[in-house]
C-alpha cells in the first residue's frame, strides 16, 4: 500500500505552503512510510519520479530544513529522512511570517481614508480574526511540540 501513495492534500500538513507536486510526492513518501530513512531508489519506487526530480526536490527540501541527508559510509547509498525539528521550526516560522503580514496590513489600514468604510471594517475584522487564530496556533504548537524527543 505504501509503494505509490500520494497525499493530494499535503499542503494542509505543511503549514499552508503549497509545494509543487514533485515536492509533495517526496514528502508524502516519508509520511506514509514506516521506515525512518529512505534511499533515492526507495523514493523513486514510492513516488514514480525520476532520479533527477528526486535529487532536485531533496536538495530544495534540505535547504528548507524539511529533509535531512545521511551517509552511513562512502560505499553505501545516501539516506534521507524527514526532519521533524526542522518542520516544527517551519511551522513556527509560518506563524511569524503571517503575523508580520498582519502588521503590514495594519499599516496599510492606517493610510486609508474613510471613503470605503465597508472595506476598512472588513480589513479590521480580518486583522482581529487572523491575530486570534495565529495566537491560538502559536499556543497549540508550543503545547503539542514541546517534547525534545524529536
C-alpha distance (Angstrom), angle and dihedral (degrees) to the residues before:
residue distance angle dihedral
X1 . . .
X2 3.77 . .
X3 3.82 93.6 .
X4 3.79 99.2 93.6
X5 3.76 106.2 4.0
X6 3.78 118.9 151.7
X7 3.74 126.1 -169.8
X8 3.80 105.8 -149.1
X9 3.78 91.8 -171.4
X10 3.80 93.8 53.3
X11 3.82 93.6 128.1
X12 3.80 88.1 70.2
X13 3.81 88.2 65.8
X14 3.78 94.9 44.3
X15 3.77 100.7 66.9
X16 3.77 92.9 -97.2
X17 3.77 95.1 -55.2
X18 3.76 107.8 141.8
X19 3.77 105.8 -145.7
X20 3.78 124.2 -165.3
X21 3.79 111.6 -101.1
X22 3.81 92.8 -101.6
X23 3.80 91.9 59.9
X24 3.79 92.0 42.3
X25 3.80 90.8 53.6
X26 3.80 92.0 50.7
X27 3.80 93.7 47.9
X28 3.79 91.0 43.7
X29 3.81 89.4 55.3
X30 3.80 89.0 60.0
X31 3.81 92.7 46.6
X32 3.80 94.4 52.6
X33 3.80 97.9 38.2
X34 3.78 122.5 91.1
X35 3.80 89.6 -154.2
X36 3.80 118.4 99.3
X37 3.79 92.5 -146.4
X38 3.79 133.6 31.2
X39 3.79 131.9 -163.7
X40 3.79 125.5 -140.9
X41 3.79 88.4 -103.1
X42 3.81 92.7 52.6
X43 3.79 90.7 47.3
X44 3.81 90.0 50.0
X45 3.82 90.3 53.1
X46 3.81 92.8 47.5
X47 3.81 97.9 43.4
X48 3.83 106.9 30.3
X49 3.81 88.1 -132.8
X50 3.80 126.1 136.7
X51 3.80 121.5 -106.5
X52 3.81 89.4 -108.8
X53 3.82 92.4 52.4
X54 3.79 91.0 47.8
X55 3.81 94.4 47.2
X56 3.80 92.3 47.2
X57 3.80 91.1 46.8
X58 3.79 93.5 47.3
X59 3.79 91.2 49.2
X60 3.80 90.3 52.7
X61 3.82 93.6 44.8
X62 3.81 90.8 47.2
X63 3.79 88.9 53.8
X64 3.80 89.2 54.1
X65 3.80 90.5 49.5
X66 3.79 93.2 -117.4
X67 3.81 98.0 114.0
X68 3.79 129.9 35.5
X69 3.81 126.7 -151.3
X70 3.80 120.5 -142.5
X71 3.77 131.2 -176.7
X72 3.78 117.4 -161.6
X73 3.79 93.2 -166.3
X74 3.80 139.4 -30.5
X75 3.80 94.1 -88.6
X76 3.79 99.3 50.3
X77 3.78 130.4 74.1
X78 3.76 121.5 -92.5
X79 3.78 114.7 -100.3
X80 3.77 126.0 -147.7
X81 3.77 128.3 -158.2
X82 3.78 137.9 -174.5
X83 3.81 107.2 -99.0
X84 3.81 103.8 -136.1
X85 3.85 96.6 -177.8
X86 3.80 90.2 47.7
X87 3.79 91.4 51.4
X88 3.80 91.5 49.0
X89 3.80 89.4 51.8
X90 3.80 89.2 49.9
X91 3.82 90.0 53.4
X92 3.80 89.4 52.2
X93 3.80 90.3 46.1
X94 3.80 91.8 51.6
X95 3.79 89.9 55.4
X96 3.79 91.6 49.5
X97 3.82 91.9 49.0
X98 3.79 90.1 49.5
X99 3.81 91.0 50.7
X100 3.81 89.3 49.6
X101 3.81 89.1 53.3
X102 3.80 89.7 52.5
X103 3.80 89.2 53.6
X104 3.80 89.3 54.2
X105 3.80 89.8 47.8
X106 3.81 89.5 52.8
X107 3.81 89.6 52.0
X108 3.80 90.3 50.5
X109 3.79 90.0 49.8
X110 3.81 89.9 53.6
X111 3.82 90.2 57.8
X112 3.81 95.2 51.1
X113 3.79 121.9 97.9
X114 3.79 123.9 -138.6
X115 3.81 96.8 -101.5
X116 3.81 92.1 104.7
X117 3.78 103.3 37.4
X118 3.79 93.2 162.7
X119 3.82 91.6 60.9
X120 3.80 92.2 41.9
X121 3.80 90.1 54.3
X122 3.80 90.8 47.7
X123 3.83 90.9 51.5
X124 3.82 91.5 49.0
X125 3.80 91.7 48.6
X126 3.80 90.6 46.9
X127 3.80 91.2 52.7
X128 3.81 91.9 49.7
X129 3.80 92.8 45.3
X130 3.80 95.7 49.4
X131 3.81 92.4 41.9
X132 3.79 89.9 56.7
X133 3.81 92.9 44.8
X134 3.81 92.7 48.3
X135 3.81 92.2 47.3
X136 3.81 89.0 51.7
X137 3.82 91.2 48.1
X138 3.80 90.1 49.6
X139 3.81 90.5 53.4
X140 3.81 92.1 47.4
X141 3.80 93.8 48.2
X142 3.81 89.8 52.9
X143 3.80 90.1 46.1
X144 3.80 97.8 47.7
X145 3.79 101.4 34.3
X146 3.80 102.6 39.8
X147 3.79 92.6 108.7
X148 3.78 117.5 109.2
X149 3.81 90.1 -153.2
X150 3.78 91.4 93.3
